């Protein structure tokens, strides 16, 4: 008994089979069309940084600082404005490093309330603790405090540059259950921070 549909050569796919193949091709094209830009964006927003590489924060000369990067950190280019601010990531850990202009006559302690206001703009339900003293690997005094944001915890550290006209602000944010990672990130970046011609 013949099983092929009338008018079709033996072994030729049925209209239903051809329709399934066509739908599969369309589905694959749709995934590629929508998926490649997303994959490309994800890859473009991660730039591997070599362990030991230096980033410079600030316009240059005395109004700048350098920070040496540890292993396994990536740069997030879409959130980075070279010389002004850097967004770094290692796994779920996020670190931002920013150049901040300091008004004449302001001391480090007077900058902390401004730091709190900036934090609340980004994280309205966040909080910042009172500051405590911290010393950089170069021997400069700065301030550090604990920061909380929805689902995250971390530390903010700030050092005023030797010229007194700018500060370097570093903020490490990690998942709430991994607070020790934020402290470790702070220690790493604080030890490597260097100002040119800094005086203790």
C-alpha positions as CSV (number, residue, x, y, z in Angstrom):
1,X,0.0,0.0,0.0
2,X,1.4,3.4,-0.9
3,X,2.0,5.8,2.0
4,X,3.3,8.9,0.1
5,X,1.0,11.8,-0.5
6,X,-0.5,11.9,-4.0
7,X,1.6,13.8,-6.5
8,X,4.8,13.8,-4.4
9,X,7.8,11.8,-5.5
10,X,8.8,8.9,-3.2
11,X,11.1,10.2,-0.4
12,X,10.1,13.9,-0.8
13,X,9.3,15.8,2.4
14,X,5.7,16.4,3.1
15,X,4.3,20.0,3.3
16,X,4.1,19.6,7.0
17,X,7.7,18.6,7.2
18,X,8.7,21.5,5.0
19,X,6.8,23.8,7.2
20,X,8.6,22.5,10.3
21,X,11.9,23.1,8.6
22,X,10.9,26.6,7.6
23,X,9.8,27.5,11.1
24,X,13.0,26.1,12.6
25,X,15.1,28.3,10.2
26,X,13.0,31.3,11.1
27,X,13.4,30.6,14.8
28,X,17.2,30.2,14.5
29,X,17.4,33.5,12.5
30,X,15.3,35.3,15.1
31,X,17.6,34.0,17.9
32,X,20.7,35.1,16.0
33,X,19.3,38.5,15.1
34,X,18.2,39.3,18.7
35,X,20.9,37.3,20.5
36,X,24.1,38.5,18.8
37,X,23.7,42.2,19.7
38,X,23.0,41.2,23.3
39,X,26.1,38.9,23.4
40,X,28.2,41.6,21.7
41,X,27.0,44.2,24.2
42,X,27.9,41.9,27.1
43,X,31.4,41.2,25.7
44,X,31.9,44.9,24.8
45,X,31.1,45.9,28.4
46,X,34.0,43.8,29.8
47,X,37.6,44.6,29.2
48,X,40.1,42.3,30.9
49,X,42.8,44.2,32.8
50,X,46.2,42.6,33.2
51,X,47.3,42.0,36.8
52,X,49.7,44.8,37.8
53,X,48.5,47.3,35.2
54,X,48.2,50.9,36.2
55,X,45.2,53.2,35.8
56,X,45.6,57.0,36.1
57,X,42.8,59.0,37.8
58,X,42.8,62.8,37.2
59,X,43.9,65.2,34.5
60,X,47.6,64.6,35.1
61,X,50.7,65.8,37.0
62,X,50.1,66.7,40.6
63,X,46.3,66.6,40.0
64,X,46.2,62.9,39.5
65,X,46.9,59.5,41.2
66,X,47.7,56.0,40.0
67,X,46.3,52.7,41.2
68,X,47.7,49.3,40.4
69,X,45.2,46.7,39.5
70,X,45.2,43.2,41.0
71,X,44.4,39.9,39.2
72,X,41.0,39.0,37.6
73,X,39.6,42.5,37.4
74,X,37.7,43.7,34.3
75,X,37.0,47.3,33.2
76,X,33.4,48.2,32.4
77,X,33.9,50.7,29.5
78,X,30.3,51.8,29.3
79,X,30.5,53.1,32.9
80,X,34.0,54.5,32.6
81,X,35.1,58.0,31.8
82,X,38.9,57.8,31.5
83,X,40.8,60.0,33.9
84,X,37.6,60.9,35.7
85,X,36.0,57.6,36.8
86,X,36.5,53.9,36.4
87,X,34.1,51.0,36.9
88,X,35.8,47.7,37.7
89,X,34.3,44.2,38.3
90,X,35.6,40.9,39.6
91,X,32.8,38.3,39.7
92,X,30.0,39.9,41.7
93,X,32.3,42.5,43.2
94,X,32.1,46.1,41.9
95,X,34.6,48.9,42.5
96,X,34.3,52.5,41.3
97,X,37.2,54.9,41.4
98,X,36.5,58.6,40.9
99,X,38.4,61.9,40.7
100,X,36.5,64.5,42.9
101,X,37.2,68.2,42.8
102,X,37.7,69.7,46.3
103,X,36.6,73.2,47.1
104,X,39.3,75.6,48.5
105,X,39.6,75.3,52.3
106,X,37.7,72.0,52.6
107,X,39.4,69.3,54.7
108,X,38.9,65.6,54.3
109,X,36.3,65.4,57.1
110,X,34.2,68.1,55.5
111,X,33.9,66.1,52.3
112,X,32.2,63.1,54.0
113,X,28.7,64.7,54.1
114,X,29.0,65.4,50.4
115,X,30.0,61.8,49.9
116,X,26.8,60.7,51.7
117,X,24.6,62.9,49.4
118,X,26.2,61.5,46.3
119,X,25.6,58.0,47.6
120,X,21.9,58.6,48.2
121,X,21.5,59.9,44.7
122,X,22.6,56.6,43.3
123,X,21.1,54.4,46.1
124,X,18.1,56.3,47.7
125,X,17.8,53.5,50.2
126,X,21.5,53.3,50.9
127,X,23.4,54.5,54.0
128,X,26.9,55.5,54.9
129,X,28.5,55.1,58.3
130,X,30.6,57.7,60.2
131,X,34.2,57.8,58.8
132,X,37.2,56.3,60.4
133,X,40.9,57.1,59.6
134,X,42.8,54.9,57.1
135,X,46.4,55.1,55.8
136,X,47.4,54.5,52.2
137,X,50.4,52.4,51.2
138,X,52.1,55.8,50.6
139,X,51.5,56.9,54.2
140,X,48.8,59.4,53.4
141,X,45.8,59.8,55.8
142,X,42.3,59.3,54.5
143,X,38.8,58.3,55.6
144,X,36.8,55.1,55.1
145,X,33.3,54.0,56.1
146,X,30.8,51.3,55.5
147,X,28.2,51.6,52.9
148,X,25.0,49.7,52.4
149,X,22.7,49.5,49.4
150,X,19.8,47.2,48.4
151,X,21.2,43.7,48.4
152,X,24.8,45.0,48.7
153,X,27.3,46.1,51.3
154,X,30.7,47.7,50.9
155,X,33.2,50.4,51.9
156,X,33.9,53.9,50.7
157,X,37.4,55.3,51.0
158,X,38.6,58.8,50.2
159,X,42.0,60.5,50.0
160,X,42.6,64.2,49.4
161,X,45.5,64.7,47.0
162,X,48.7,66.6,48.1
163,X,47.6,69.8,46.3
164,X,44.4,69.9,48.3
165,X,42.3,70.6,45.2
166,X,41.0,67.1,44.5
167,X,40.3,63.7,46.1
168,X,40.3,60.1,45.0
169,X,37.1,58.3,46.0
170,X,37.0,54.5,45.9
171,X,33.9,52.5,46.6
172,X,33.7,48.7,46.7
173,X,30.2,47.0,46.6
174,X,29.7,43.3,47.0
175,X,26.7,41.0,47.7
176,X,25.4,41.5,51.2
177,X,26.6,38.0,52.3
178,X,30.2,38.6,51.2
179,X,31.2,41.7,53.2
180,X,34.8,40.5,53.7
181,X,35.3,40.8,49.9
182,X,34.7,44.5,50.1
183,X,37.3,45.0,52.8
184,X,39.8,42.9,50.8
185,X,39.1,45.0,47.7
186,X,39.6,48.2,49.7
187,X,42.9,47.1,51.2
188,X,44.2,46.1,47.7
189,X,43.4,49.5,46.1
190,X,44.3,51.6,49.1
191,X,47.8,49.9,49.3
192,X,48.4,50.6,45.6
193,X,47.2,54.2,45.5
194,X,50.0,56.6,44.7
195,X,50.0,60.4,44.4
196,X,52.9,62.1,42.6
197,X,55.2,64.1,44.9
198,X,53.0,63.2,47.9
199,X,54.1,64.5,51.3
200,X,53.1,62.6,54.5
